Amino acid sequence: MFVRDVVVQNQVGLHARPATFFIQKANEFKSSIWIEKEDRRVNAKSLLGILSLGIVGGTEIRVIADGADEQAAVNGLVDLVDSGFADEKM
């Protein structure tokens, strides 16, 4: 299991579009991946799960992965969050 904490950089947080980018990135990996906010944990490959956390800009989340590519998965997702979802066209 590999775990890293990250603060969501973009102002709007993980609303539908950045959450979709996050899920697409998560689906590139074979590992099981979760996001934790406070004491709630959801599947990082589930749009409804991510949206249910209500993650806004400035929120600290924990990215957790367990599997063959767990370290690459967590690092890739943390890099995406750190970028403020730079690929997002708003």
C-alpha positions as CSV (number, residue, x, y, z in Angstrom):
1,M,0.0,0.0,0.0
2,F,1.3,3.5,-0.9
3,V,-0.2,6.7,0.5
4,R,0.4,10.4,-0.1
5,D,-1.4,13.6,1.0
6,V,-2.0,16.5,-1.3
7,V,-3.9,19.8,-1.2
8,V,-6.3,20.4,-4.1
9,Q,-4.9,23.5,-5.9
10,N,-7.6,24.6,-8.3
11,Q,-10.2,27.0,-6.9
12,V,-13.3,24.9,-7.8
13,G,-11.9,21.7,-6.4
14,L,-12.9,18.3,-7.7
15,H,-16.2,19.1,-9.4
16,A,-17.4,17.1,-12.4
17,R,-14.7,18.0,-15.0
18,P,-11.5,17.7,-12.9
19,A,-13.0,14.7,-11.2
20,T,-13.4,13.1,-14.7
21,F,-9.8,13.8,-15.5
22,F,-8.8,12.3,-12.1
23,I,-10.8,9.1,-12.8
24,Q,-9.4,8.8,-16.3
25,K,-5.9,9.0,-14.8
26,A,-6.8,6.5,-12.1
27,N,-8.1,4.1,-14.7
28,E,-4.7,4.0,-16.3
29,F,-3.5,1.9,-13.4
30,K,-4.3,-1.7,-12.3
31,S,-4.1,-0.9,-8.6
32,S,-7.1,-0.3,-6.4
33,I,-7.1,3.4,-5.6
34,W,-9.0,5.4,-3.0
35,I,-9.4,9.1,-2.0
36,E,-9.8,10.0,1.6
37,K,-11.1,13.3,2.9
38,E,-11.2,13.5,6.7
39,D,-12.7,10.1,7.7
40,R,-14.4,9.2,4.5
41,R,-12.8,7.0,1.8
42,V,-14.2,6.5,-1.7
43,N,-13.1,4.6,-4.8
44,A,-11.0,7.0,-6.9
45,K,-12.4,5.4,-10.1
46,S,-16.0,6.3,-9.1
47,L,-17.3,9.7,-10.2
48,L,-20.2,9.7,-7.8
49,G,-17.9,8.6,-5.0
50,I,-15.5,11.5,-5.6
51,L,-18.3,14.1,-6.1
52,S,-19.9,12.9,-2.8
53,L,-16.8,14.1,-0.9
54,G,-17.5,17.7,-1.9
55,I,-13.8,18.5,-2.3
56,V,-13.2,22.2,-2.8
57,G,-10.0,24.2,-3.5
58,G,-7.6,24.2,-0.6
59,T,-8.9,20.8,0.8
60,E,-6.3,18.2,1.8
61,I,-7.0,14.7,0.5
62,R,-5.1,11.5,0.8
63,V,-4.5,9.3,-2.2
64,I,-4.1,5.6,-1.4
65,A,-3.3,2.8,-3.8
66,D,-2.8,-1.0,-3.3
67,G,-1.5,-3.2,-6.1
68,A,1.4,-3.8,-8.6
69,D,1.7,-0.2,-9.7
70,E,0.6,1.5,-6.5
71,Q,3.5,3.9,-6.3
72,A,3.2,5.1,-9.9
73,A,-0.6,5.4,-9.5
74,V,-0.4,7.6,-6.4
75,N,2.5,9.7,-7.7
76,G,0.7,10.2,-11.1
77,L,-2.6,11.3,-9.4
78,V,-0.8,13.6,-6.9
79,D,1.0,15.2,-9.8
80,L,-2.3,15.8,-11.6
81,V,-3.8,17.4,-8.5
82,D,-0.6,19.5,-7.9
83,S,-0.9,20.8,-11.5
84,G,-4.3,22.3,-10.7
85,F,-5.6,20.1,-13.5
86,A,-3.6,22.1,-16.0
87,D,-5.1,20.2,-18.9
88,E,-8.6,21.5,-17.9
89,K,-10.1,23.9,-20.3
90,M,-12.4,26.3,-18.4
